[in-house]
């Protein structure tokens, strides 16, 4: 065994010496060395059991960094900080944190399906002096992957794809997420384009004022959607999902959207329909959205006059009964809408569920509305708005979340009274109003004081609700009485007109008789 080991050691030393001599020879006699290169490569590969793959930082004309290089850099960053001895920290544009990667001439190992590979970060210098538009023109960085030739099939067919996929996932996770809005700009004429700011909303499902069971249901639905690319392809549907959030103002619809975006780590596109001139421009905006995004249309019942494009017979009859002034106001409103935007209900339906909606994938479309009954059924049917979520008034479970968020209070003797007011008395108060009452108004104000203020506010809300009911009943009674008076007045007028017609007819008959 010792003799065999010594033999291999001598062979390796001889090969290393031969390669060194060949390198020197090629440097001094480059043209002659080219003729011997194939021979030396075959000789070296016969005794060397490893395969090497090089991934350069720049490819082609080197004006852009290679996507493969960036993917490998992101993939290796998860292990570099724990395994490599020499690291370099970079601030990558669009990244929310520092990116740690191997320094030059550093090596780490990786394992995949019981196969060990070696990654090296290398740099080559360039002696030539020439002017270049890209940075570090005299240096060429690259990653070198080394593995045993018996593992060639595993590496080529599965490992490299795994590296690219994981690298892309890490890159998306570390990226700085954005909030987009569509606003007309002076630099692009009448065209509406997306502009963005950094998305920094702190809302999460943990801080969302909602029953825990309902939150878990929504989170489970989001996770299932984000992992269902192959399933959507199998059933022949675009990889998108629609959410309809409806409920009174102040119930947390916008906060829910922010929590969804933070949970999935998606960008948010806030689409303002009134700035979109027509269906073509709406389609163009959709094409320009990225994957892993949430497209939001808030207060869709107020964005455009989409609900009035389909009217049933009863609605038309009711409109016929309106007085002249109301009809003129409605016509003026419709004319104003036409001047602002020509987006139609059909165009919006194609936007969320037509052929163009399949351009790209992994998108969530969210509509919010305060009055779900005003929306056209075709707009919110399942398949377009797949999941309907009611954002209701604050219940006791939602209150406990707010008490923990605002006051760090998990339990108090005042909770029983608050529970009675919210659940037994069924006092309706939005999470926004509850939060405002729980918010400390001065430095050092205790949680008990804030809870008592909320109790008083709930009691006042109860009295206010009672007063509103009485006023509504009184108003309804007055309207009915007014309607009855108008009806009686109309009947009296019609009777008087009928009497006048009879008198006129009698006079005419008497005149004919005299003749």
Residue, then its C-alpha position, 0 to 999 in steps of 0.5 A: x500500500x505504501x508503494x502504491x501511495x508513493x507511486x501516485x504521489x510521484x505521478x502527481x508530482x511529475x504531472x505537476x512539473x510537466x504542466x509547469x514546464x508546459x505553461x512556461x514553454x507556451x508563454x515563450x513559444x505560444x504558436x508552438x505550444x498550441x500544437x501540443x495543447x490537445x495532447x497535454x489536455x488528454x494526458x492531464x484528464x486521464x489522471x485528473x478525475x475532476x471536472x471544472x465549470x467556469x461561470x464568468x461575471x460578465x458575458x457577451x459584450x460584458x455590459x451586463x452582469x451574467x444572471x448565472x453569476x448573480x444566481x450563484x452569488x446569491x445561492x452561495x451567500x447562504x453558506x459563505x458567512x458560516x463556512x468561508x474565512x474571507x468574505x466581502x460585503x456588497x451593497x447591491x442596488x435594490x437589496x434591503x441588506x448587505x450581500x455577503x459573498x466569498x472573497x477572491x481565491x476563497x473556496x467552500x464545499x456544498x453537498x447535493x444528493x450525497x454528492x460533494x462539490x467545490x466552489x471557488x471565487x477567482x479573479x484574473x488580471x488583464x495586462x492590456x491597457x485599454x479604455x472601457x466603459x464597464x468597471x474593473x476592466x482589467x479584472x475578470x471575476x468568475x466562479x469555478x465549480x469542481x466535481x468528480x466526473x462520476x457525478x457528471x449526470x447529477x451535476x449537469x441535469x439537477x444540481x445546476x438547476x437547483x442552484x439557479x432556482x434557489x439563488x433566484x429565491x434568495x435574491x427575491x427574498x433579499x430584494x427591496x420591495x416596492x409600492x407602485x402607482x400609475x400616475x400620468x407624467x410630463x415626460x411621457x405625454x398622455x401615457x400613464x406609467x408606473x412609478x415606485x417608492x420603497x414599500x415599508x408598511x409594517x403591517x403583518x398578520x400578527x398585528x392585524x385586528x382579526x379573529x385568529x381562525x380567519x387569519x390562519x385561513x387566509x394565510x393558508x390560502x396565500x401559501x397554497x397559491x404561492x406554491x401552486x404553479x404546476x397545479x395552475x398549469x395542469x388545470x389550464x388556468x393563469x397563475x393568479x388569484x383574486x381577493x375581494x375585501x368588503x366592509x365599512x370604512x376603517x375595518x382594515x382593508x388596506x392594512x390587510x393588503x399590506x399584511x398580505x404583501x409582507x407575508x408573501x414578500x410581494x411588490x404592490x401595484x396600486x392601480x388608480x383607474x381614473x388616471x387610465x384613459x382607455x382599455x388599451x392603456x389598462x392592458x399595457x399597465x398590466x403587461x408592465x407589472x412584475x411577477x410576485x406582485x399584488x395589483x390593488x384597486x381600492x374602492x372600486x365602486x367609486x373608481x369608475x361608473x362601472x356599476x351603471x353599465x348594466x341595469x336591470x329592468x327595475x333600476x330603469x323603471x326607478x330612474x324613470x320615476x326620478x325628478x328632472x333635476x336628479x336626472x340632469x345631475x346624473x347625466x352631468x356626472x356620466x359626462x364627467x366620467x367619460x371625459x376622465x376615462x374610457x375604461x369599460x366594464x368589459x375592459x376591466x373584466x379582460x384585465x383581470x380574467x382575459x387572455x392578457x391576464x396570463x402574461x406573467x404569473x404569480x399575481x394577486x388581484x385585490x378589489x376593495x369596496x365599502x358597498x359590495x351590493x353596488x358592484x356588477x355580479x360579473x366583476x366579483x364572481x368566483x374565478x375573478x374574485x376567487x375569495x371574498x373576505x368580509x372586513x367587519x366591525x371589531x369583535x372581542x378577539x380583534x380587540x385583544x390583538x389591538x390591546x396587545x399591539x397598542x398597550x402590551x396588555x394581554x389580560x385585564x379585569x376590564x376585558x369582561x366589560x369590553x367583551x360584554x359591550x362588543x358581543x352582548x350589546x353588539x356595539x359596532x365600532x371599527x378597528x380603526x376607532x378602537x385603536x384610536x381610543x387605545x392609543x395613549x394620549x400623553x407620556x406615561x398614560x397607563x393601559x388601564x386608563x386607555x381601556x376605560x376610555x374605550x369603554x366610555x367610547x363604546x357606551x357613547x357609540x351605543x347611545x349614538x347608534x340609538x339616536x341614529x336609529x330614531x332619526x332614521x325612523x323619524x326621517x323614514x316616517x317623514x318621507x312616507x308622509x311626504x310621499x303620501x301628501x304628494x300622492x294625494x296632491x297628484x290625485x287631487x290634481x288629476x281629479x281636478x283636471x278630469x273635472x275640467x275636461x268634463x266641463x269643457x266637453x259638456x260645453x262643446x256638446x251644448x254648442x253643437x246642439x244649438x247649431 
